[in-house]
Amino acid sequence: MKRIDTSCWSTYKITDIFLVKNTNCVLSRDVTPDSGVYPYVTASSVNNGVSTYVNVDPLLLDKGNCILIGGKTLAFSYQENDFVSNDSHNLALYLIEPKYRKENVYLFLISVLKASLSQDYKWSDSISFRAIQKNTILLPSCADGAPDYNYMETFIDTLAKHINSDIDTRCVMLSNHVGTILTTTNWNDIPISQLFKVVKGTRLTKKDMRDGDIPFIGASAVNNGVTAYIANNSELHPANTITVAYNGSVGESFYQEIPFWASDDINVLYPKFPLTHNIAMFLIPILKKKGQNYAFIDKWNKDAMEKDSIKIPVKPNGTPDFEYMNRFIETLALHTQHNLNKLSSIIDK
């Protein structure tokens, strides 16, 4: 797609376009991860800002169908549903014109806001409710001078169709590629205890947590299992290990690249072989699939896991074929990156 011609766009005050409000605030220590259905939204630029889903008093919710701006990070996201915010410095922007409060319009506006506001605000000079009152943005306009929301919606709709079409093509290519190299003919069941030493995590209550930068791994299915960052360091596990939830989100597995504290809902797998990131990425989906055999009431605890096995590639002599696993993920990553580069070039056109 060609670049947008903005020569005929007009300048508008942000507060003439949006109703701006500070969000409510529910601190992380006051919520229980994976306890409900409401998105717990932070000023993060990953996973649409959602760190977990929680249960809170509905009076603490912010209305969805808005743009959320991280007050301290200037991260932008579209929040479709009612949500819980972790910081009252975050800003929620609602279009003043209710009939144009549509996802595609908001997505267009996010791009414009990001391009405009990132020039004015940094961590040391963060955006705020008061500061945004003076800001303006450039938008497509109608003959009568009003913002052309129909153009914004149509543009994003066309762009989405174009991207989705290309993604479908790339997925077919990727599936065909994977199918040529992945076969389970020479896979065998290998005891987990032969591959890993299984170590149970350690309980740490919220009241005993001290704020810090050490990942605390809980029974979460998102954010690599990280549910908090702490300073407590008496029960840390080493990097280059795999965490597996045996309670809550049973089977959810993540590769940990730095030392961490694992909750008592987590089993930590210490490798008995030279584990690499690629090998971990190969084994994690297999572990997650195995974990689906265990219902919440039939937890995949340490004893059960040590007695269990997973089916993995093996060499003719029956030993795990770690070279194959490493090579498979390496090839898959290169192929995927190649397709992403092609997709990026299409979007930039």
Secondary structure, 3 states (H helix, E strand, C coil): CCCCCCCCCEEEEHHHHEEEEECCCCCHHHCCCCCCCEEEECCCCCHHHEEEEECCCHHHCECCCEEEECCCCCCEEEECCCEEECCCCCEEEEECCHHHCCHHHHHHHHHHHHHHHCCCCECCECCCCCHHHHCEEEECECCCCCECHHHHHHHHHHHHHHHHHHHHHHHHHHHHHHHHHCCCCCEEEEEHHHHEEEEECCCCCHHHCCEEEEEEECCCCCHHHEEEEECCCCCEECCCEEEEECCCCCCCEEEECCCEEECCCEEEEEECCCCCHHHHHHHHHHHHHHHCCCCCCCCCCHHHHHHCEEEEEECCCCCECHHHHHHHHHHHHHHHHHHHHHHHHHHHC
